[in-house]
């Protein structure tokens, strides 16, 4: 299990192996995977189990798959404080009065979650990892970007989109500036360089839409086409 608090106050949690010690024997948390007080962590876990699971279950098409892959699902939450309410949860802009009231009552806001294809703690770093699904519940909060940044920094991996709901502008900047990827051939080369199992990536891509359909080209720019939008 991991519980990482980011610089902006957000908390990224993965509940992998939460059951290993049995019902009464507490959690097994390695220090390198947690920078949060154990007392607060227990409240966070209660919030995820009692509230975040319910939110995920509202998505009929992905709910079962997400919760059946709980060891690869990462929840991003934010505490109810002045920073969150001022910069992230803005009433009548990206949320309602009900959301604010519920967050104050529970102490946390469920910002979004991501489900990955690989088990990150087994990787040595430097690999490319497929994102199966990523979901943000509130617009203009940087939720998807925050999840990606925290995971890439912690595990030294490169997260690669396939059938996900992200804005094209983000992935265009990500691949062009950060990885020097600006067309389909460079994307394939990038995958080859960062993956030990390139065949697996090709199979995934063709099952979803094909790499030739992820990129759309014109005379001036190359960008990632949205497969879904949130």
N, C-alpha and C positions, 0 to 999 in steps of 0.2 A: 504494500500500500504506500502511496505517496500523498503528501499534503504540503504544497509549496505556496508560500505567500509571495506575491510579486511586489515590485516597488510601488505600484499604484494602490496596493491594499487588497487586490483580488486574491483569491485562494483557489488553486487548482488541485482537485482531489481525485484520486483513483483508488477504488476499494478492493484492489486485488488482494487475495489471500486474507481478507478480513475475518474469515471463518476458521483459520488454521488452528488457533489456540483453543477452540471449543467455546461454548457459550459463556463460561464464567471466568475464563483465564486471561481476559484482556486482549489488547491488540499487539501485534508484533510490528513495530515500526522502527526502521533503521534511521539513525540520526541524519545520514546524508539525504534521506528522502522526506524529511520533515523539519521545518523551521518554525513550527507553531507550538504553543503551550499545550501539553496533553489535555488539560482541563477544557480548553477551548475546542480542541480537536473533537472531543466527545460530543459537544454541542453541534459541531459542524456535521459530524456523521449522522446524528439524529435528524438534522435538517434535511440532509440528502435522502435518507431512507424514507422519512415521513412526507417529504414534499417534492423533491426532485424526481423521484421515481414516478410519482403520480403525474407530473408534468410530461415526462417522457411517454407515459402510457396513453396520453391523449393523441399521439401520432400513430394511428392504426397501422400504417404501412411499414413503420420501422420499429415500433415499440418492442416486439418480441426479439428481433435481431439485436437491438441495442442491449437489452437486459440479459440476453443469453451470452453476450460478449462483454460482460461487466468488467472482466480483467483488463479489457482494452478500451474502456470508456472513461473519459476524463470530464469531470464536472467543474465548471467555473462558477464560483459564487462570489458575492461581494457583501461585506458587513454593512449593516445599516448605520451609517455615520454621515457627517456633514459632507465629506468628500464625495461619497457615493451619490448622495441626493443632489449635490450641486453640479457635479460634472457628468454623471452617468444616468441617473434616474430623473428625468425632467418631465414633470406632470404636464399633460396635454401636448407634449412634444413627441415623446417616444413611449410614454406609459400613462396610465390612468390613476386617479386618486385611489382606487382600490389597490393597485400595485404598491403604492407608497404606504398605505395603511397596513397592508399585509406584511410588507417588509419590516416595518417598525414592530409589528406584533411578533414576528418570528425571529427577528434579529439579523436576517440575511436575505439577499436576493439571488435567485437562480438565474444567471445571465445566459448560460448556454452550455453545450456539451459537444464532444467530438468522439468518434469511434475510429480507431486505427486498425490497420490490417495486421500489423506485427506486434509482438510482445517486446516492448522497448527495453526492458531491463535485461533481456537476453542478448541484445546487440552490443557490439564493441565500439560503435560510433563510426560515423562517416557513411553509413548506409542511407539509402533512400527509402522512405516509408510511405505507403499509400494511406490516404485518409478515406475511409469508407463513407463517413457522414460527418458533417459539422453543422451545427444549428445554433443561431443566436436568436434570443427572444425579444431583444430591444435594439432598435436601430441606432446607429451612430454611437455605439459604446465601445467599439474596437474589440468585441468579444472574440471573434474568430482569430484576429491577428494576435491577441494576447495569448490565447491557448497555444497557437503555433509557436510564438516566440518563447514561451516558457518551456515547452517540450523540446524545442530545438536546442535551447541553451543547456537544459539539464542533461539530455542524452546525446548531444552532438550528432544529431541526425538531420536529414533534409526531408521535410514533409511534402508530399506530392499530391496534387488534387486529381481526382477522377470524377466520380459521380457525386458531387457535393454542391452545396448551396453557398457559393461565395461570389463576390463581385469581381468582374473581369479586371477592373483597374488594379486591384490588389495583386492578383497573380501576374499581371503584365509587369508591374514594377518589381515584384519579387523575383521573377525568373530573368528579366532583362538586366536589371541593375546588379542583383546579388549573385546570380549564377551565370551571367553573360549568355543567357539563352534568349534568342530573338526569332527563331524559326523552328520548324518541325525537325529538321535534321539535327540542329543543335540540341533540341529537347531529347531526341533519341540518344545522342552522344552523352548528354548529361546523365540520363538514366543508366546508361552502360557503365559510366565511370563511378557512379555512386551505389550501384546494386551488384551484389554477388549472384543474384538470381534474375537476370534480365528477362529470361523466358517467362517467368511468372508475371512480370510487369506487362509484357506484350499480351499475354492471355487476358489479363484483367482489362486492359485497354480495349481490346477488340470485343470483349463481352459487353462493355459499357457503351462505347460509341466509336472506338478506334482513335488512335492518336492523330490520324489524318483529319478527323472531325473536331478535335479539341482546338486546333488552331484554325483561324480564318484569316486569310491574307488579302490585302489590297495593295495598291501602289505605295502607300505611305506608312502603314503600320501593320503589325502582327499582334493579335491579342487572343486571350482565352475566351472562348464562347461560353456563356452561362448555360449550364445544364439545368440548374434549378436556381431560383432566386428567393431570398427571404426578406 
